[in-house]
Protein backbone atom coordinates (compact mmCIF):
# COMPACT_ATOMS: atom_id res chain seq x y z
CA UNK A 1 0.00 0.00 0.00
CA UNK A 2 1.24 3.48 -0.81
CA UNK A 3 1.29 6.03 1.97
CA UNK A 4 1.00 9.79 2.04
CA UNK A 5 4.77 10.20 2.52
CA UNK A 6 5.43 8.39 -0.79
CA UNK A 7 2.84 10.52 -2.60
CA UNK A 8 4.48 13.65 -1.18
CA UNK A 9 7.92 12.46 -2.34
CA UNK A 10 6.68 11.69 -5.87
CA UNK A 11 4.96 15.08 -6.02
CA UNK A 12 8.24 16.78 -5.08
CA UNK A 13 10.15 14.82 -7.74
CA UNK A 14 7.51 15.75 -10.33
CA UNK A 15 7.62 19.37 -9.14
CA UNK A 16 3.92 19.31 -8.25
CA UNK A 17 2.52 21.44 -5.49
CA UNK A 18 -0.22 19.38 -3.84
CA UNK A 19 -2.46 20.50 -1.04
CA UNK A 20 -2.83 18.12 1.95
CA UNK A 21 -6.30 17.23 0.64
CA UNK A 22 -4.88 16.35 -2.79
CA UNK A 23 -2.14 14.26 -1.19
CA UNK A 24 -4.80 12.32 0.70
CA UNK A 25 -6.93 11.92 -2.44
CA UNK A 26 -3.98 10.71 -4.52
CA UNK A 27 -2.88 8.33 -1.75
CA UNK A 28 -6.30 6.65 -1.91
CA UNK A 29 -6.46 6.64 -5.71
CA UNK A 30 -2.91 5.37 -6.24
CA UNK A 31 -3.46 2.72 -3.58
CA UNK A 32 -6.53 1.49 -5.50
CA UNK A 33 -4.56 1.41 -8.75
CA UNK A 34 -1.72 -0.56 -7.17
CA UNK A 35 -4.21 -3.01 -5.63
CA UNK A 36 -5.74 -3.58 -9.07
CA UNK A 37 -2.32 -4.12 -10.67
CA UNK A 38 -1.57 -6.65 -7.93
CA UNK A 39 -4.79 -8.49 -8.82
CA UNK A 40 -3.77 -8.53 -12.47
CA UNK A 41 -0.37 -10.02 -11.59
CA UNK A 42 -2.17 -13.07 -10.19
CA UNK A 43 -3.52 -13.99 -13.65
CA UNK A 44 -1.87 -16.79 -15.60
CA UNK A 45 -0.82 -15.25 -18.90
CA UNK A 46 1.76 -17.85 -19.87
CA UNK A 47 -0.28 -18.84 -22.96
CA UNK A 48 -1.05 -15.28 -24.05
CA UNK A 49 1.23 -13.97 -26.80
CA UNK A 50 2.75 -10.51 -26.24
CA UNK A 51 0.83 -7.80 -28.07
CA UNK A 52 0.92 -4.05 -28.42
CA UNK A 53 -2.81 -3.68 -29.06
CA UNK A 54 -5.96 -5.50 -28.07
CA UNK A 55 -7.15 -5.60 -31.69
CA UNK A 56 -5.33 -5.89 -35.00
CA UNK A 57 -4.73 -2.57 -36.65
CA UNK A 58 -3.07 -1.68 -39.91
CA UNK A 59 -2.41 1.79 -41.23
CA UNK A 60 -3.58 2.65 -44.70
CA UNK A 61 -0.74 4.44 -46.42
CA UNK A 62 0.10 5.30 -49.97
CA UNK A 63 3.37 4.78 -51.76
CA UNK A 64 5.59 7.84 -51.92
CA UNK A 65 6.15 9.02 -55.45
CA UNK A 66 9.12 11.30 -56.02
CA UNK A 67 8.10 14.20 -58.25
CA UNK A 68 9.83 17.49 -58.94
CA UNK A 69 8.01 20.55 -57.63
CA UNK A 70 6.58 22.42 -60.61
CA UNK A 71 7.40 25.94 -59.39
CA UNK A 72 10.94 25.62 -58.05
CA UNK A 73 11.88 29.15 -59.13
CA UNK A 74 8.85 30.57 -57.33
CA UNK A 75 9.91 28.95 -54.08
CA UNK A 76 13.52 30.06 -54.44
CA UNK A 77 12.45 33.63 -55.27
CA UNK A 78 10.26 33.81 -52.17
CA UNK A 79 13.18 32.89 -49.88
CA UNK A 80 14.74 35.73 -47.88
CA UNK A 81 18.17 34.76 -49.28
CA UNK A 82 19.34 32.28 -51.84
CA UNK A 83 22.65 31.09 -53.13
CA UNK A 84 22.46 29.57 -56.59
CA UNK A 85 19.75 26.91 -56.57
CA UNK A 86 19.64 26.68 -52.75
CA UNK A 87 18.18 28.52 -49.78
CA UNK A 88 20.77 30.44 -47.82
CA UNK A 89 20.16 30.09 -44.08
CA UNK A 90 22.08 31.23 -41.01
CA UNK A 91 24.63 28.83 -39.60
CA UNK A 92 23.22 27.14 -36.50
CA UNK A 93 25.91 24.63 -35.61
CA UNK A 94 29.18 25.55 -33.99
CA UNK A 95 32.18 24.46 -36.08
CA UNK A 96 34.20 23.58 -32.95
KATA-V484239 format. One record per pair of residues at least 6 apart in sequence whose ideal C-beta (glycine too) atoms are under 7 Angstrom apart, sorted by sequence separation. I is the first residue (numbers start at 1). GAP is how many residues later the second one is. If there is no record, write none. Layout:
i & gap
I & GAP
I & GAP
//
This chain:
i & gap
69 & 6
76 & 6
82 & 6
11 & 7
81 & 7
18 & 8
79 & 8
76 & 9
8 & 15
7 & 16
4 & 19
7 & 19
4 & 20
7 & 20
4 & 23
7 & 23
3 & 24
2 & 25
2 & 28
2 & 29
1 & 30
2 & 32
//
